[in-house]
Amino acid sequence: MKPILVIEDDPDIAFSIKYNLEKNGPYSVVTAGNGETGLTLAREILPGLVILDLNLPGMDGLEVCRQLRRVESTAATPIIMVTARADEAQRIQGLDTGADDYVVKPFSIRELLARVRAVLRRSAGTDDGSGRLEVEGLIVDLDGRRALAHGEEVVLTRKEFDLLASLIRNRGRVLTRDRLLEQVWGYDYPGETRTVDVHVRRLRQKLGDPFKDAIETVVGVGYRFRGTT
């Protein structure tokens, strides 16, 4: 198993995360105290997951995330962003930058462990054996993890791909935000359903016309893939 890289400037928090991850799972953990060191380590060890503090000295977590996503060797590496900021806009910015998930300080170790397991589980793939989903010119290749809209590839992040696949598998059925959290993110954690909304918005933007309108918002409930006709 690839190591987990923790980029956190507070040594007590970094130690706690490292200790608890290694104690409660088959993980090896490497730590870095700033963004520059974290980027160097990420490119050297190619971690299986990065736990990234948003409020780093010098290069902040958002910039670290951007740079990780720009390099091919780390572009698909799962990232959990850790923030002490209560501002929802900052958390959304982290997701837009390319983070797969986030936790807000102070967080419980149990919550962090659940999210780590979920992100690693989801990063292993979502093939259910069917190989391919197709509806009205939109193809989701589960084996190749590619999405094609009228023959043109749509470049999606891992979570966007899994979200699209889940919606199409359940075509016509309303999926609550909590249900999507469970299916796509791999855990049932109430209270952070804004994560789903952000990813749906990004997915619609990437799919474009007419497919963006196939994902219907059911006010107060969740989302439904109803097709384009």
C-alpha positions as a printed NumPy array, in Angstrom:
array([[  0.   ,   0.   ,   0.   ],
       [  1.285,   3.445,  -0.904],
       [  2.044,   5.759,   2.036],
       [ -0.254,   8.557,   3.17 ],
       [  1.303,  12.02 ,   3.093],
       [  0.173,  14.446,   5.807],
       [  1.03 ,  18.104,   5.106],
       [  0.351,  19.903,   8.382],
       [  2.348,  22.679,  10.066],
       [  1.122,  21.94 ,  13.616],
       [  3.442,  19.155,  14.828],
       [  0.982,  17.949,  17.474],
       [ -1.809,  17.537,  14.942],
       [  0.54 ,  15.896,  12.436],
       [  1.744,  13.447,  15.088],
       [ -1.822,  12.656,  16.182],
       [ -2.923,  11.935,  12.614],
       [  0.14 ,   9.79 ,  11.923],
       [ -0.169,   7.872,  15.197],
       [ -3.869,   7.14 ,  14.84 ],
       [ -3.745,   6.187,  11.176],
       [ -0.879,   3.777,  11.717],
       [ -2.522,   2.397,  14.865],
       [ -5.952,   1.853,  13.317],
       [ -5.161,   0.687,   9.821],
       [ -2.596,  -0.829,   7.491],
       [ -1.171,   2.596,   6.742],
       [  2.287,   4.075,   6.685],
       [  2.33 ,   7.847,   7.123],
       [  4.891,  10.461,   6.079],
       [  4.56 ,  14.05 ,   7.367],
       [  5.638,  17.437,   6.064],
       [  5.471,  20.74 ,   7.938],
       [  4.983,  23.105,   4.993],
       [  3.733,  23.164,   1.431],
       [  7.101,  23.225,  -0.314],
       [  8.353,  20.168,   1.561],
       [  5.025,  18.447,   1.016],
       [  5.188,  18.945,  -2.752],
       [  8.74 ,  17.607,  -2.87 ],
       [  7.765,  14.523,  -0.876],
       [  4.643,  13.957,  -2.951],
       [  6.69 ,  13.839,  -6.139],
       [  9.247,  11.519,  -4.541],
       [  7.036,   8.967,  -2.802],
       [  3.843,   9.226,  -4.955],
       [  1.47 ,   8.797,  -1.988],
       [ -1.809,   6.94 ,  -2.141],
       [ -3.514,   9.825,  -0.322],
       [ -2.654,  13.364,   0.779],
       [ -4.117,  14.916,   3.923],
       [ -3.557,  18.616,   3.371],
       [ -3.949,  21.5  ,   5.806],
       [ -5.423,  24.588,   4.172],
       [ -3.679,  27.099,   6.45 ],
       [ -0.017,  26.394,   5.808],
       [  2.753,  28.975,   6.236],
       [  4.117,  30.335,   2.974],
       [  2.488,  28.282,   0.237],
       [ -1.057,  27.597,   1.448],
       [ -2.994,  24.388,   0.982],
       [ -4.964,  25.666,  -2.008],
       [ -1.769,  26.32 ,  -3.955],
       [ -0.329,  22.949,  -2.925],
       [ -3.509,  21.309,  -4.199],
       [ -3.309,  23.198,  -7.497],
       [  0.288,  22.142,  -8.042],
       [ -0.436,  18.519,  -7.197],
       [ -3.213,  18.516,  -9.777],
       [ -0.974,  20.057, -12.456],
       [  1.592,  17.237, -12.354],
       [  0.657,  13.996, -14.109],
       [  2.146,  11.752, -11.408],
       [ -0.064,  13.291,  -8.69 ],
       [ -3.014,  14.586, -10.737],
       [ -5.254,  11.704,  -9.637],
       [ -3.935,  11.354,  -6.075],
       [ -6.838,  11.605,  -3.594],
       [ -6.675,  14.723,  -1.393],
       [ -8.488,  15.347,   1.885],
       [ -8.246,  19.01 ,   2.843],
       [ -8.186,  19.987,   6.505],
       [ -9.306,  23.475,   7.484],
       [-10.004,  25.454,  10.633],
       [-11.994,  27.998,   8.666],
       [-15.714,  28.128,   9.281],
       [-16.346,  30.02 ,   6.037],
       [-18.25 ,  27.74 ,   3.668],
       [-16.785,  29.586,   0.684],
       [-13.296,  28.436,   1.66 ],
       [-14.381,  24.811,   1.806],
       [-16.071,  25.093,  -1.576],
       [-12.929,  26.69 ,  -2.996],
       [-10.948,  23.703,  -1.776],
       [-13.265,  21.318,  -3.614],
       [-13.153,  23.455,  -6.741],
       [ -9.351,  23.41 ,  -6.607],
       [ -9.414,  19.62 ,  -6.779],
       [ -9.737,  18.24 ,  -3.259],
       [-11.765,  15.036,  -2.98 ],
       [-13.074,  15.768,   0.502],
       [-12.472,  17.967,   3.535],
       [-12.703,  17.939,   7.306],
       [-13.05 ,  20.972,   9.553],
       [-10.956,  21.428,  12.696],
       [-11.521,  20.404,  15.378],
       [-12.356,  16.971,  14.   ],
       [-12.551,  13.605,  15.668],
       [-10.04 ,  10.94 ,  14.736],
       [-12.949,   8.569,  14.054],
       [-14.326,  10.993,  11.467],
       [-10.946,  11.385,   9.794],
       [-10.396,   7.621,   9.728],
       [-13.826,   7.108,   8.143],
       [-13.062,   9.617,   5.433],
       [ -9.616,   8.169,   4.781],
       [-11.077,   4.678,   4.384],
       [-13.831,   6.001,   2.139],
       [-11.529,   7.98 ,  -0.134],
       [ -9.094,   5.08 ,  -0.481],
       [-11.931,   2.655,  -1.124],
       [-13.438,   4.871,  -3.79 ],
       [-10.065,   5.506,  -5.442],
       [ -9.798,   1.757,  -6.142],
       [-12.583,   2.07 ,  -8.743],
       [-16.322,   1.61 ,  -9.189],
       [-16.636,  -1.155, -11.78 ],
       [-19.784,  -3.126, -10.974],
       [-19.214,  -5.678, -13.712],
       [-21.512,  -4.1  , -16.297],
       [-18.586,  -2.405, -18.035],
       [-20.542,   0.419, -19.616],
       [-23.506,   2.713, -19.073],
       [-25.125,   4.507, -22.004],
       [-28.05 ,   6.872, -22.29 ],
       [-28.964,   9.199, -25.147],
       [-25.457,   9.719, -26.504],
       [-23.764,   9.838, -23.113],
       [-21.467,   6.866, -22.453],
       [-19.838,   6.018, -19.134],
       [-17.078,   3.452, -19.621],
       [-16.713,   1.876, -16.182],
       [-13.741,  -0.282, -17.148],
       [-11.776,   2.569, -18.678],
       [-13.217,   5.187, -16.308],
       [-14.001,   7.51 , -19.209],
       [-17.074,   9.542, -20.076],
       [-18.027,  10.325, -23.684],
       [-20.644,  12.856, -24.749],
       [-21.612,  12.304, -28.418],
       [-18.213,  10.694, -28.947],
       [-16.192,  13.469, -27.305],
       [-14.379,  12.652, -24.077],
       [-15.411,  14.656, -21.004],
       [-12.507,  14.977, -18.574],
       [-13.842,  14.275, -15.088],
       [-12.284,  13.944, -11.663],
       [-12.719,  10.624,  -9.874],
       [-15.6  ,  11.916,  -7.769],
       [-17.336,  13.541, -10.739],
       [-17.074,  10.254, -12.665],
       [-18.444,   8.223,  -9.747],
       [-21.246,  10.743,  -9.229],
       [-22.275,  10.563, -12.888],
       [-22.184,   6.755, -12.845],
       [-24.318,   6.632,  -9.704],
       [-26.915,   9.015, -11.112],
       [-27.193,   7.109, -14.403],
       [-27.406,   3.716, -12.663],
       [-30.389,   5.1  , -10.757],
       [-31.956,   6.902, -13.727],
       [-35.396,   8.252, -12.922],
       [-34.929,   7.75 ,  -9.177],
       [-34.409,  10.645,  -6.795],
       [-31.204,  10.224,  -4.799],
       [-30.918,  12.235,  -1.617],
       [-27.696,  14.073,  -0.897],
       [-27.039,  11.723,   2.02 ],
       [-27.507,   8.729,  -0.277],
       [-25.08 ,  10.187,  -2.807],
       [-22.577,  10.802,  -0.027],
       [-22.831,   7.146,   0.88 ],
       [-22.632,   5.851,  -2.694],
       [-19.974,   8.163,  -4.098],
       [-17.919,   9.169,  -1.086],
       [-18.366,   5.835,   0.658],
       [-19.584,   7.016,   4.039],
       [-22.727,   8.208,   5.73 ],
       [-21.885,  11.499,   7.387],
       [-24.761,  13.939,   7.829],
       [-24.289,  17.684,   7.746],
       [-21.824,  18.041,   4.84 ],
       [-24.178,  17.628,   1.898],
       [-22.853,  20.842,   0.328],
       [-20.042,  18.643,  -0.982],
       [-22.583,  16.937,  -3.249],
       [-23.965,  20.259,  -4.522],
       [-20.498,  21.513,  -5.47 ],
       [-19.674,  18.351,  -7.401],
       [-23.044,  18.35 ,  -9.207],
       [-22.454,  21.938, -10.285],
       [-18.998,  21.096, -11.631],
       [-20.323,  17.979, -13.374],
       [-23.048,  19.952, -15.129],
       [-20.526,  22.532, -16.305],
       [-18.296,  19.847, -17.805],
       [-21.102,  17.883, -19.471],
       [-22.519,  20.989, -21.145],
       [-25.623,  21.019, -23.34 ],
       [-27.843,  19.063, -23.495],
       [-26.541,  16.695, -20.834],
       [-26.241,  19.233, -18.025],
       [-30.046,  19.488, -17.989],
       [-30.36 ,  15.715, -17.575],
       [-29.336,  16.099, -13.938],
       [-32.446,  17.455, -12.258],
       [-32.456,  19.162,  -8.869],
       [-35.323,  17.963,  -6.699],
       [-35.705,  20.876,  -4.306],
       [-35.255,  19.954,  -0.678],
       [-34.414,  16.342,  -1.496],
       [-31.535,  15.707,  -3.871],
       [-30.907,  14.908,  -7.54 ],
       [-32.289,  12.732, -10.318],
       [-30.927,  11.787, -13.728],
       [-33.946,  12.037, -16.003],
       [-32.282,  12.086, -19.438],
       [-32.302,  14.805, -22.06 ],
       [-35.701,  14.117, -23.599]])
